[in-house]
Amino acid sequence: EATVGVADAGAAAVLELLFETPKFHVTCVTDVEAVDMCGCMKNTVTLACGFAEACGWGGNTKAAIIRHGMLEIAAFLAEFLPDDRPGRGDLRSLMMEACGIGDLVLSCTYGRGRMLASEFAAQGGKKTWAQLEDEKMGGMRIPDWHNVQEVYALLNSRGRLEAYPLLARTYAIAFAGAAPASIADALRGPNKGAPRPAAASDYPLGLDGQTALVTGAASGLGRQIAVRLARDC
């Protein structure tokens, strides 16, 4: 599926007729600038996923990066796109379209930027992004690492880096020698230094007399939740 940004209703109808097929769905939206910027910004999140892959981290970490990345993309669009742009639409709704969450998940899972970032981390930063492109992309050039530089420069010039920790940490790894594993620091949120309770029992679940279904209770997190439920209930 795909999202097409087109302000003219007549042109939108024609484009839908041209590209819609039984196997390919097209949605036209009027907010052209927001659709364009979604494509730019999702390519900054792909590098973060590549760094995580190089650390040997799995799906939970990638899901967290995608979630944080989506929040930062939405915040960036709301902060920097002009309010009086033609065809302005609801950004929360737009992020649910193929150009938002759809393209973000796809690029972070199968994208070339993700693959190149994983290789960059595996090489210990000893090769430049351009060198890796020459070796791995078969002559293709990708925008991902360039986009990180451009967005970082804008945020830095406005003093707004603290509001975009995932982007800032991605830049630090890609261009300032930070360790790839430090990408996890951007996922801890503003309260990462807050004191934790002495015990989980400080937060009673209040499920007395209730029935709870816990999936995946054979091992790992699911088992821990089941044990906790059995103890507290």
TORTIFI-736680 format. One record per residue (C-alpha): residue in one letter; x, y, z. Coordinates in Angstrom, 3 decimals. Example, Ala and Ser with C-alpha at 12.3 -4.5 7.8 and 13.67 -1.06 7.14 Angstrom:
<rs>
<'a', <12.300, -4.500, 7.800>>
<'s', <13.670, -1.060, 7.140>>
</rs>
This chain:
<rs>
<'e', <0.000, 0.000, 0.000>>
<'a', <1.014, 3.629, -0.366>>
<'t', <0.006, 7.127, 0.628>>
<'v', <-0.110, 9.798, -2.075>>
<'g', <0.013, 13.426, -1.031>>
<'v', <-2.073, 15.466, -3.440>>
<'a', <-4.029, 18.629, -2.672>>
<'d', <-6.282, 18.639, -5.741>>
<'a', <-9.331, 16.386, -5.392>>
<'g', <-9.577, 15.790, -9.141>>
<'a', <-5.947, 14.746, -9.379>>
<'a', <-6.396, 12.484, -6.351>>
<'a', <-9.256, 10.642, -8.056>>
<'v', <-7.145, 10.109, -11.176>>
<'l', <-4.142, 8.860, -9.181>>
<'e', <-6.277, 6.394, -7.265>>
<'l', <-7.638, 5.012, -10.544>>
<'l', <-4.128, 4.724, -11.963>>
<'f', <-2.449, 2.978, -9.065>>
<'e', <-5.156, 1.096, -7.151>>
<'t', <-5.195, -2.620, -7.920>>
<'p', <-6.583, -5.704, -6.186>>
<'k', <-3.101, -6.202, -4.707>>
<'f', <-2.012, -2.603, -4.116>>
<'h', <-4.013, -0.065, -2.119>>
<'v', <-3.570, 3.691, -2.501>>
<'t', <-4.815, 6.384, -0.138>>
<'c', <-4.680, 10.026, -1.184>>
<'v', <-4.363, 12.742, 1.450>>
<'t', <-4.228, 16.491, 1.018>>
<'d', <-1.320, 17.229, 3.388>>
<'v', <1.463, 17.002, 0.799>>
<'e', <4.203, 18.485, 2.977>>
<'a', <3.474, 16.150, 5.875>>
<'v', <3.557, 13.082, 3.606>>
<'d', <6.895, 14.238, 2.193>>
<'m', <8.378, 14.823, 5.636>>
<'c', <7.236, 11.401, 6.858>>
<'g', <9.394, 9.910, 4.121>>
<'c', <12.346, 12.007, 5.215>>
<'m', <12.026, 11.398, 8.932>>
<'k', <11.458, 7.638, 8.873>>
<'n', <14.860, 7.324, 7.241>>
<'t', <16.459, 8.692, 10.401>>
<'v', <14.941, 5.920, 12.523>>
<'t', <16.262, 3.135, 10.291>>
<'l', <19.832, 3.776, 11.433>>
<'a', <18.846, 3.319, 15.073>>
<'c', <17.364, -0.083, 14.246>>
<'g', <20.542, -1.060, 12.420>>
<'f', <22.681, -0.144, 15.411>>
<'a', <20.459, -2.280, 17.643>>
<'e', <20.743, -5.234, 15.256>>
<'a', <24.529, -4.956, 15.309>>
<'c', <24.367, -5.276, 19.111>>
<'g', <22.499, -8.544, 18.725>>
<'w', <19.261, -7.142, 20.150>>
<'g', <15.931, -8.519, 19.002>>
<'g', <12.358, -7.593, 18.342>>
<'n', <11.584, -5.897, 21.651>>
<'t', <14.323, -3.327, 21.128>>
<'k', <13.327, -2.756, 17.517>>
<'a', <9.694, -2.272, 18.556>>
<'a', <10.775, 0.279, 21.159>>
<'i', <12.870, 2.158, 18.595>>
<'i', <9.980, 2.217, 16.137>>
<'r', <7.597, 3.490, 18.809>>
<'h', <9.966, 6.220, 19.988>>
<'g', <10.775, 7.075, 16.393>>
<'m', <7.122, 7.463, 15.517>>
<'l', <6.602, 9.793, 18.467>>
<'e', <9.575, 11.927, 17.436>>
<'i', <8.404, 12.068, 13.822>>
<'a', <4.956, 13.218, 14.894>>
<'a', <6.467, 15.801, 17.238>>
<'f', <8.798, 17.076, 14.509>>
<'l', <5.958, 17.505, 12.024>>
<'a', <3.837, 19.344, 14.575>>
<'e', <6.720, 21.629, 15.549>>
<'f', <8.238, 22.509, 12.198>>
<'l', <5.577, 22.259, 9.509>>
<'p', <3.764, 25.592, 8.985>>
<'d', <0.228, 25.720, 10.340>>
<'d', <-0.998, 27.497, 7.197>>
<'r', <0.343, 24.906, 4.737>>
<'p', <-2.021, 23.969, 1.906>>
<'g', <-4.133, 20.903, 2.577>>
<'r', <-3.156, 20.695, 6.235>>
<'g', <-4.585, 17.557, 7.834>>
<'d', <-4.706, 15.839, 11.187>>
<'l', <-1.178, 14.609, 11.931>>
<'r', <-2.290, 11.873, 14.310>>
<'s', <-4.448, 10.402, 11.576>>
<'l', <-1.662, 10.786, 9.023>>
<'m', <0.778, 8.851, 11.183>>
<'m', <-1.563, 5.863, 10.952>>
<'e', <-1.357, 5.863, 7.144>>
<'a', <1.109, 3.914, 5.021>>
<'c', <3.401, 6.953, 4.849>>
<'g', <3.559, 6.976, 8.649>>
<'i', <3.609, 3.784, 10.666>>
<'g', <3.491, 1.572, 7.565>>
<'d', <6.627, 2.915, 5.925>>
<'l', <8.378, 3.238, 9.278>>
<'v', <7.891, -0.433, 10.153>>
<'l', <8.841, -1.552, 6.646>>
<'s', <12.022, 0.527, 6.483>>
<'c', <13.110, -0.405, 10.010>>
<'t', <12.619, -4.085, 9.242>>
<'y', <13.845, -4.466, 5.661>>
<'g', <15.283, -1.070, 4.703>>
<'r', <18.707, -0.493, 3.197>>
<'g', <19.535, 2.154, 5.784>>
<'r', <19.029, -0.365, 8.571>>
<'m', <21.364, -2.801, 6.840>>
<'l', <24.013, -0.150, 6.247>>
<'a', <23.850, 1.029, 9.870>>
<'s', <24.294, -2.522, 11.106>>
<'e', <27.380, -2.869, 8.930>>
<'f', <28.687, 0.528, 10.102>>
<'a', <28.442, -0.630, 13.718>>
<'a', <29.960, -4.024, 12.931>>
<'q', <32.958, -2.251, 11.381>>
<'g', <33.411, -0.220, 14.557>>
<'g', <32.966, 3.038, 12.666>>
<'k', <36.260, 2.473, 10.844>>
<'k', <34.650, 2.971, 7.440>>
<'t', <32.748, 6.038, 6.349>>
<'w', <29.135, 5.888, 5.282>>
<'a', <30.164, 6.669, 1.716>>
<'q', <32.658, 3.795, 1.715>>
<'l', <30.037, 1.382, 2.986>>
<'e', <27.616, 2.559, 0.312>>
<'d', <30.211, 1.819, -2.357>>
<'e', <30.791, -1.664, -0.945>>
<'k', <27.240, -2.697, -0.082>>
<'m', <24.775, -0.760, -2.199>>
<'g', <25.870, -1.710, -5.713>>
<'g', <26.118, 1.890, -6.831>>
<'m', <22.931, 2.989, -5.075>>
<'r', <22.891, 6.021, -2.818>>
<'i', <20.544, 6.164, 0.158>>
<'p', <19.246, 9.243, 2.014>>
<'d', <19.171, 7.842, 5.535>>
<'w', <22.498, 9.016, 6.936>>
<'h', <22.263, 12.339, 5.098>>
<'n', <18.823, 12.938, 6.613>>
<'v', <20.182, 12.361, 10.113>>
<'q', <22.786, 15.054, 9.508>>
<'e', <20.276, 17.562, 8.138>>
<'v', <17.676, 17.054, 10.867>>
<'y', <20.337, 17.137, 13.587>>
<'a', <21.688, 20.425, 12.229>>
<'l', <18.216, 21.967, 12.280>>
<'l', <17.420, 20.796, 15.799>>
<'n', <20.828, 21.883, 17.065>>
<'s', <20.415, 25.346, 15.543>>
<'r', <17.078, 25.714, 17.335>>
<'g', <18.309, 24.319, 20.646>>
<'r', <15.798, 21.460, 20.417>>
<'l', <17.962, 18.338, 20.585>>
<'e', <16.774, 17.387, 24.070>>
<'a', <13.241, 16.998, 22.732>>
<'y', <14.421, 14.378, 20.203>>
<'p', <16.665, 11.952, 22.123>>
<'l', <16.495, 9.127, 19.569>>
<'l', <17.585, 11.358, 16.711>>
<'a', <20.310, 12.963, 18.820>>
<'r', <21.701, 9.604, 19.925>>
<'t', <21.560, 8.230, 16.391>>
<'y', <23.672, 11.176, 15.224>>
<'a', <26.128, 10.673, 18.084>>
<'i', <26.678, 7.059, 17.052>>
<'a', <26.792, 7.743, 13.320>>
<'f', <29.044, 10.810, 13.374>>
<'a', <30.512, 11.440, 16.826>>
<'g', <31.972, 8.087, 17.824>>
<'a', <29.385, 7.046, 20.412>>
<'a', <29.002, 3.315, 21.048>>
<'p', <26.189, 1.623, 19.095>>
<'a', <24.854, 0.114, 22.333>>
<'s', <24.201, 3.625, 23.620>>
<'i', <21.148, 3.769, 21.350>>
<'a', <19.339, 2.149, 24.295>>
<'d', <19.891, 5.327, 26.316>>
<'a', <17.468, 7.147, 24.022>>
<'l', <14.722, 4.671, 24.880>>
<'r', <14.718, 5.205, 28.622>>
<'g', <12.709, 8.405, 28.588>>
<'p', <13.064, 11.558, 30.682>>
<'n', <12.548, 9.671, 33.962>>
<'k', <15.426, 7.236, 33.549>>
<'g', <17.076, 8.574, 36.699>>
<'a', <13.940, 8.478, 38.845>>
<'p', <14.116, 6.314, 41.975>>
<'r', <12.447, 2.934, 41.712>>
<'p', <10.214, 1.461, 44.423>>
<'a', <11.863, -0.866, 46.910>>
<'a', <9.678, -3.749, 45.734>>
<'a', <7.029, -4.446, 43.137>>
<'s', <4.605, -5.072, 45.993>>
<'d', <4.554, -1.303, 46.530>>
<'y', <2.063, -1.329, 43.650>>
<'p', <-0.751, -3.784, 44.502>>
<'l', <-2.594, -5.002, 41.437>>
<'g', <-6.011, -4.976, 43.060>>
<'l', <-7.219, -8.054, 41.171>>
<'d', <-8.794, -9.910, 44.089>>
<'g', <-11.637, -12.080, 42.859>>
<'q', <-10.800, -11.393, 39.190>>
<'t', <-9.882, -13.842, 36.431>>
<'a', <-6.709, -13.086, 34.500>>
<'l', <-5.423, -14.674, 31.293>>
<'v', <-1.664, -14.410, 30.785>>
<'t', <-0.214, -15.437, 27.440>>
<'g', <3.295, -16.779, 27.067>>
<'a', <3.385, -17.933, 30.674>>
<'a', <5.683, -20.883, 30.022>>
<'s', <8.839, -18.828, 30.453>>
<'g', <10.265, -15.343, 30.460>>
<'l', <8.146, -12.248, 31.127>>
<'g', <4.830, -14.062, 30.848>>
<'r', <5.867, -16.475, 33.585>>
<'q', <6.936, -13.634, 35.856>>
<'i', <3.573, -11.940, 35.425>>
<'a', <1.767, -15.199, 36.171>>
<'v', <3.822, -15.713, 39.348>>
<'r', <3.091, -12.183, 40.447>>
<'l', <-0.637, -12.623, 39.834>>
<'a', <-0.708, -15.892, 41.757>>
<'r', <1.123, -14.323, 44.690>>
<'d', <-0.900, -11.130, 44.931>>
<'c', <-4.292, -12.681, 44.249>>
</rs>
